[in-house]
Amino acid sequence: MSETVSPENEPIPQVAPVPEGAPTSPASDEASVFRGSLPLATKLDRARMELLDLSARNRLLNLPQARRSRMLDIVDERGAEIYRLLVGEGRRFTFLPGRETEEEKVEEGGAAAGDTPALAQPEDEAVDARGLVARHTDTKLQTRLGSEGLQRRLLDLHLDARTLEEEQGVNILFLALGTLVWTDPAAGGQLRRAPLVLVPVQLERGSATERFRLAARPEDVATNLSLEAFLDREHGITLPAFDAEAEGETDPFTAYVAAVAEAVHGRKGWEVRPDEVILGFFSFSKFLMYRDLDPAVWPADAPLTDRPLIRGLLDEGFGVEDVDFDEDVPVDPLIGPEDLVHIVDADASQTLAIHEARRGRDLVIQGPPGTGKSQTIANVIAAAVADGKTVLFVAEKMAALEVVKRRLDQAGVGEVCLELHSHKATKRAVLEDLKRSWELGTPRIGDDETLFHRLGRSRAQLNAHAERLHRALEPTGLSPYQVIGELVRLRAAGVAPADFDLAEAAPGWTAPERTALAATLDDLARRIEAEGPPASHPWRGVGLDAISPLDADRRLAEIAALERGLAGWRAEAEVVAGLLDLPAP
């Protein structure tokens, strides 16, 4: 079984060692951006920078050596042709291994390897009208690995991609087309490679015995957002936009690569390599958060810096809000039936959380597994939809999204959800979901007043029953709930209820009287436990309250004489029994 690798924590070999003092992620700064008296805009900018990794450890800026990482180099191919066939025509690719060499066997064993092994090249070098040889226009991707090593690498990529998507709900397997080679002054001018165009792909096969095929996913082709931010911040270079829908003599990939080459023209040691192709994991989710937190992309009439959460987190702090409801106060008198839009069961604490969320409060709801957090989230979503609001539900694990979606489906309101994760985030799937929800129309409830009246009446009946069950009755001060609970406890302990009637005065015992009687019974129970039951006590039947020593001596003499008489009677009885052939008494 392959090891699951997260692209953000996988040990990545570097093209060149990162020297001491090289730029690192701003997240390593000791001073937190949340402290100090800096302007809010400055704090926000520094907080955004903590989301970026502009160091050589970021594979979007510095591609690792494929032979020592979960990546696969595609060699002797043309990036523009791969883009045309894979993205433009939707063709599927297979993989062509190189010739297995002793050098590759060492490489697959984990040791360092040399340059590219020999490739299994076709003998036909005929070119087409565009001057391309046949191996550059077919649907076979050439690699450096031998057959076994290639299939092992593809299997690892396939399993890791599936696991990551199942856990995180997002695909991070891409085919990188083209690279930018740039020099890193912080590393003494060492060369780094950064991918340019990232095509979301998936590895497919019908069964375990079939070869893997590479297919483009129905998602947008992406550019290297981290590279764009890095070049803009560190070098003042603005990369062009990638237009996948552009029409003309030049395909979008070739046009973009040429524009990038123009943007970095004149930089010593910098080079655009359009035909370098790598299959591997690339994640820029943190960069998307970085871009979302850019004040420039927010509406002018609703700037990001005016958001209460941003101001509280970075500037003003969070004050103590007044609590409208005490946890010990019953919620039913405070929240009417018309405000209960729950779709699954909710207890009092969950009802309060839902009500507070509807009022716009910021909440942290926590608890161990099985305490109803997913039910509460489902109710909050349903309540917000009922209020005409739009809800964004975000989770780190896809399983959390699926649990809440399943609860919404079971309640019949799943159609209000638009799932924007994993394979469900394609354009076609999103449009179909939107169409289905649109055709459903506005949700309707038959007779609101009748429904709320019935709900209020049922709730009042249940509350009245609970109130009677817990009401303390005089003069005992005990409630039916307490009495029933004590009987259940005794039955669980194996003590059967006593089959006798108490005195007529028992129902009138006050709490102090009941306590005193219970203490007397406890004392009696301890004595019986120490001395045995009264029926077997030596003094059973004796009516004397006291006896003097002289009387005791007399009684002892009488008892001794009685004992001797009994012994004689027993001997005579045995003789008689023998004569009559009867058992001895």
N, C-alpha and C positions, 0 to 999 in steps of 0.2 A: 504493500500500500504506500502510495507516495505521500510525502510530507506536505502539508498545506503551507503555502508560503504567502505571506502578506507582502505586497509590493513595497509597503512602507517600512517593513522591518527586516526584509531579507538582507543578509550580508552581501554587499555588492562589491566585487573587485573593481578597482579603478583602472582607467587607462594609464594613469600615472599616479604615484602616491600623492596624497593631499598633504602638503607640508604643514608644519606647525605654524599657526598664525593665519592660516587661510580663513576666508570669511565663513562663518557658520550661521546657522539659523538664528534669527533674533530671539527665538524662544529661550535661548540659553542665557540671555542677559539676567543678571542677578536682580537688577532693579525692575520691579513690576511697573507696567504702564498704568496700572490702576492707582498708583500712589503719586504723590507730588502735586505741584500746583501748575502744571503745564496746561495750556489751553485745551479745550475739549477736542478740537479738530486735530491737534498734535497727538493727543492720547489715542484717538481713534485710528490715526494713520499708523502709529506704532503697534497698536493691537492688531491691525490688519497685517502688518509685516510679520507678526508671529505665526501667521498661517502659512507663510511662504517659506520654502527651503531653497534658497538661491546658492547653495553650496555645491561642491563637486559630488556630494553624496546623493544628489537628486538625479536619478537616471534620465529624467527629461532634459537635463542639462549635460549629463556626462554618461553616455551609454557604457555599461560594463562589458567586459569580454564575454561573449555569448557562451564560450566553451566552459565557463565556470559559473554560469548563472542559469536561471530558468528562462532562457531566451534561445532563439534559433536564427542564425544568420542565413539569409537567402543570398546566393552568390551567382554572379554571371547572368543577371537578369536586367531588364529595363523597367525602371519605375513607372514610366509613362504607360507602357504596355500593360503592366499589371493593373494599374489604375483603370485603364480602358476596359479590360476584360472583367475585372473583379467588380468594380463599382458601376461602370457604364453599362455593361452587358449582363451583369449578374451571373457570370460564369463561376464555376467551382474549380478549384485547383487541387492537384495532387502534389506529392513531394517526391523528388528524385534524389536518391542517395548518391553520395560520392563513392569512389572505390575504397573499400576497407583497407587500411594500411596498419602496419605495426605502430606507427606514430599515433593513429587515432585510437587504437586499443589502449595505449597508455593514457591518452586524453580522457577516454570514457571511464578509466579507472580512477580519475580524479587528479592525476599528476599534470604538471604543466606541459603543454604541447607547443609545437612550433607553428609554422605558417600553415596555410590552407592545404589539406591533403589533395591529392589528384582527384579530379572530377570525371565522372563517366560521361564524357562528351559524345554526342552523336557524330558520325563520320560525315554526314551530309552538311556542308557549309553553304548551301545555296541560299541566296538572299532574295527577298521579295522586292516589290516596286519601291518600297520605302527604304531599302538598303538594310533590312533587318534579317538576320539569320533565323532559321526555323525554330531553334530552341528559345528564342526570345519572344516568339509570338504564340507559342503553344500554352497549354494550361498545366504545365509541369514546372514546379518551382525547384530549382537546383539547390542542393545544400552541400555542406562539407562532410556530414556524418555518414558513416556506413549504414547499411540497412537496419541492423539491430539497434545501433545507437540512435538512429533517426526515429524509429518507432518508439523507443523508450522515452526520448525527449518529447515527442508529440503526445504520448500518453500522460506524461507528467503535466504538460501544459493543459491538456484537456481536463484532467481531474482537478487541478488547481483552479482552473477557470470556472468549472461547474460548482465547486465548493464555495468559492468566493461569491459567486452570484447568488447561490442559495442562502448564504449567511448575510450578505450585505445588500442584496437586491440590485446590484449594479454590475455590468460587465466591464472588465478592465483589460480584456485581451484585445490587443490591437496589432495590426500589421503596419509598421512604420515604413513609410515610403520617403526616401531622401533624407539626407542628414546635412547639418551645418557643422563644419569643423572650425573651431575657434580656439584661440590661444588664451590661456588663463594666466594673467600676470601675477596673480597671488600664488601660483605654483611654478614660478620661474619660467613662464612661457610654455608650459606643457600644453599639448593639444588635447582638446575635448571634442566629443561628438554629441550632437543633440539631434533628435529626430525632428522632422518638419511636418509631415502630414500623417495623421493617425486614422486608419480605417478600422472601425469596429468589426471584428470577425468572430467566427466560431469554428471549432473543429468538429467534424461530423464523421460518423461511420455507422453502418447498419448493424454490424455485429462485432464481436471481439476478434473475429478472424479477418475482418476487412481492413483495408488501409484507410488512413484518415484523409479527409478532404477538407479544404479550407473554403469557407463561404463568407461573404459579407453579410453582416446583420442589417436589417432594415432601419438603420439609425443614421444620423448625420455624420459625415466625415468631419473630423476635428483637426485643428492645428495645435501646435505645441504652445499652450497658453502660458506655461511656466517660462518657456524661452522668450515669448513676447514680453512678459513682465521683466525678466532679467535684462534683456537687451535695452528696454526702455529705461529702467532704473539705473543700470550700471554703465551703459555705453551710449545712452541717448539715441538709440536706433529704434525707429518705429517700423515694425514689419507690416507688410500689406495684408489686407483681408483676403480670405480664401472664398471664392465664389464658385460653389459647386454647380450652379445653374447657368454659368456663363456659356454663351454660344459664340462660336467663331472657328477660325481655322486651327487655333491652338487649343488643346484640351485644358481643363481647369488646373490639372496638376502641373503640367509643363509651364503654364502661364504663372502659376504661383511660385514655382521654383525659380523661374527667371526673375520675378520681382524680388524675391529674397536675395538672390545674387546681386541684383542692382542695389539693394538697400545696404549690403555689407561691402560693397565694392570699395577698394582702397584700403581695407584693413589687412595689415601684414599677417600672413599665415592663415587667414580665414579663407574658407573654400566651401562651396555648395556641391554636394555629391548627390545628384538626383537618382542614381542607380543603386545606392546602398539601401538594402531592405532587411528589416529585422522583425521577427515575430516574437512578441513578449507582452509582459504586463506593464501598463502605464496608468497611473492614477493621478488625476488632478482635481479631486473633489475639494480639497482645501483651497485650491486656487479659485474655484467657483464661489466659495464662501468669501474669499478675499475680494472678488469682483462685485459680489452682491453688497458688500459693505462699503463700496465706493460711494461717497456722497454725491458724486457727479451723475450717477445713474438713477438717483431718486428724484421724484418730482419737485419742482421749485416751490410749490405751495405746501409740500409736506416733507421737508428735509429730514434726513436720517438723524441729524444731531438734535432734532426736536422730539424724538421718540423718548417716552418716559424711561423705557428700559435702558437705552443708551446713556441718557443723562444720569440715571441712578447708578449704573455700573461704572461709568468712567468719571463722573463729576460730582454729583450731589449726594450720592449714596441713597440708601433706602430707609425711609423713616418707618416707625412702627404704626401700622394701620389700625384703626379702630375695628374691633370685632363686633359684628352686628348680632351674632348668635353665640350664646354660651353652649359649650358642648353638652352640659348637663340639662339644658332646657329642651323640652319636647319640640320637635320641628313642625309637627302637624298644625298647631295653631298659628304658626308663623308663615307657612307656605301653603297656599290654597291649592285645591285640586286642579285649577286651570293652569297652574305653574308647573305641574308635574307632567313633563313630556318624556318620561323615561320609556325606553324600549326594552330594557332588561331590569331585573330586580336590583334594588338599591336600598341599603340600610340607611340609618339616620346620618352617619358621618359622610357616606357617599352622596346622599341627597344634599347635604350642606355644601360639599365640594362642587357639585353640579350647579347649585344655585349661585355660588360665589363666582364660578367661571362665567355664567350667563351675565353677571353684573359687571364683567370686565376685570375682575381681580386676577392678579398674577399669583399662581399657586405652585407649590411643590407638593405633590402627592406621593408618598412613599409607603412602603410596606413589603413584607416578605411575600414570596410566591403564594398564590392561592387566596389572597386577601381582597380580590375584586378590583384590581387596578384596570384590567382590560374592560371589565363591565362599565367602570366609571368613565373611561375614555369613550366607549361606544355611546353612553348616555350623553356625554358632553357634546360629541359630534352631532347626535340627533337633535339635541336642544338648540345648538347653534344653527343647524339647517332650518329648524322650525322657526327660528327668529330671523330667517332670511340672510344669514351670514355665510361666508365661505370659510372653510376650515382647512388648514394644512396640517396633516398628521405626519410627523417625521420620526423615524426610529432608526437606531443603529443596526439592528438585526431585522432581516426580512420576516422572520418568524413572528415578531411582534406586530408587524403590519397585517400579516395573514390572520392572526388570532382576532384582531379587532374587526377586520373585514368579514370574517366568518360570523361573528356575532351580529353585525349589521345585516348580513344576508339572511340569517335565521330570523331576524325581526322583520324582514320584508322591506328594509330601506337600503339594501346594498347598492341599488341602482343610482343612488345619489353620489356614489364614490367614483372618482376617476383615478385609477391606479397608475401611478407614474414611476414604476420601478421594474427592474429586470426586463424580461421579454415583453412585458405588457406596456412598455413605454414607447413602442414604435408608433409611427404616424398613423398607420392603418388601425391599430388597436385603439388608439386615443380617439380617432374620428368615429369609430364604431361605437365606443362607449358614449361619446357625446350625442350621437344620433339616437341611441337607445334611450338615454335620459331625456332628451328633448321630446321624443315621441310620447313619453309617459305623461307629460303635461304637469300642471301644478298639483301638488298633493292635496287631497281633500279629506276631511273628516265629516261623517254624516251629519249628526245633530250634536253640535258642541255642548249646548246647554244641558241636554238630556244626559250626555256622557259624563259631564262634570258633576251633575247632580247625583247620578248613580255612584260615581267614585267617592264623592263626599259622604254619601249616606253609608256606603260600605266601610269607609275608613272610620266613621264615627262609631259604627257598631263594633268594629274590631278594637278600637281604642277603649270603648266602654267595657268590653269583656276583659281586656288587660287591666284596666283600672280596678275592676271588682276583684280580680284574681290577686292583685297586690295590695288591696286595701287592708290595713290592720283593723281587726275586730276587737271591740272592748268586751269585757275587761281584760282579756288575755293579752292584747297587743300583738297577736299573731295574725298573719294573713293566710288565706287558703293556700297560696303558693308555698309559704314556709311549711305549713303542715303537710302538704302533699310531698314536698321535697324531703322532709324528715322521714316520712313513711317509705318513700322510695329508697332512701339511704339505708334504713333498717332492713328492708327486704334484700337489698344488694349485699348486706353483711350477713345474710342468712338468718335474721331474726324475724320470726313470724309475728304478725300482729297479735296482741293479747286478746283472748276471747273472754272478756269480762266487761261489765259495765261499771263505770266510775260512780262514785256517790253523786247524789243529786247536787251536792254543793260544788262538784268539780267544775262545771261550766262557769261558775262564778269566781273561780280563783283569780286573784290579781297576779300581776307579774312577780311581785316580791314573794307572795305565798307560793307561787309555782316554783320559784327559785329555791326557797327553803325546803320544800318537799323533795325537790330533786336532790338537794344536798343530803337529806336524810336517807333517801334511797341509795345514793352513792356510798354512804357510810355502811349501810346494811349489806350492800353487795361486796364491799371489801372484807367485812367480817365473815361473810359466808365463804368467800374465797380462801380466807386464812384458816377457818375452823371447820369447814365442811358444812354440808346441808343439815338443817335441824333434825331431819328424820333419822340420821345416823349418829347423832350426838350422844355421848355416854350419859348425859344428864337428862335425856329426853324423858318426859313424864314426871320428873321430880318437881313438886310444887313448893319446895322450901325456898324461901328468900335468902336464908342464911343458916349456918350450922356451926356449933361451937366445937372446939377440939375434943372435949369430953364426949359429946354426942358422936363425933366422928370415930373415936376409938370403939365405942359401943357398936356402932354400925359395922365396923370392920370385923369385930368378933362375930357378930351375927351372920355377916356375909360368909366368913370362913366356915362356920358351923353349917350354914345352908349349902355351901359348896361340897362339904364332906357328905351331907345327906344325899345330895344329888348324885354323887359318885356311887354311893351304895345302891341307890335306886336304879342307876344305870346298869350296874353289875347284875342285879336280880332280874332286870328286864331282859338282859342278854341270855340268861339261863332259861327263862321261860320261852323266849323266842326259839332257842335251840330245841327244847322239848317239843314245841309245836311245829318244828321245821319251817320257821318263818325267818325272814331277814332280821338282823339285829337292828334295833331302833337307833 
